[in-house]
Amino acid sequence: MTSTAPFEDRQKTARALYEQFGKPLEATHTGEYVVISGSGKTVVGKSLTEVMTNAIETFGKGNFVFKIGSRVVGSFR
């Protein structure tokens, strides 16, 4: 997916990624943060700064960040 994709498409992608890769983390990581790449790779941590820094170093920008157990979604480019 390109960075010029419409907002609605990115939200749909984000929801699908969370359902598949984030939701299973709710049992053990609720309240923590997860970055999920477009390929489903994840970085989990207790602070937003920690997961963002690790995710950028690991897979670069253009991924989705979630608070586990919450319906809040964001992305960074």
N, C-alpha and C positions, 0 to 999 in steps of 0.2 A: 504494500500500500504506500503510495507516495505522500509526502508531506502536504501536498495540495488537495488531498481528498477532502470532500465536504465534511463538516463537523458531524453530521448525522451518521455518515459512514464510519467515522472514527469511533463514535459512541457505540455503534452496533458491534464493531470489532472489539472494543474494550469490554463490553458486556459478555460477549462470547468467550473471550480469553479468561475473564474472571470466573465464569461458570465452570470452565474446564480446568483451569489451573489454580485459581485463587480459592474457590469455594471449598475444596478439600482441605485447605489449610485452616479453616475456621475452627476445627475441633482443637487444634493445638496452638494456634497463633492469633486468636482474636485480639484485636486492639493493636497489633503490630502492623507493619507496612510491608507491601510486596510490590516489586516492579516486575512486570511480565513483558517479555519481548514478543514480537510478532510470531516468533517460532515456538513460543511457550516456555522458554527458559525463564527461571525466576531468581530473584534475590530477595530474601526476607530479612527483616531486622526490626529492632525496637524503635528506632528513630527514623524520621523521614530523611534527614540529612545522611544518615548511614546508608540507607538503601539507594538513594539517588547517587551518591558518590560511588558506591560499589557497582551499581548498574552501568553508569557511564563508563567507568574503567573497564568493565567486563564486556558489555555489548554496545557501547556508544549511545548516542541520543536517538530519540524517536520511539520510545517505549511508553508503556502505560504504568501508572502508579496508583495503588489502591491502599486504603486502610482496611485491613482484613476484618470482615464481619460488618462492614459499613457499605452503604450504597454510594459512597462518594468516589468519583473517578477523576483522574487527571492524566495528562500526558505531557511530555516534554520533548522539545525538538532541538 
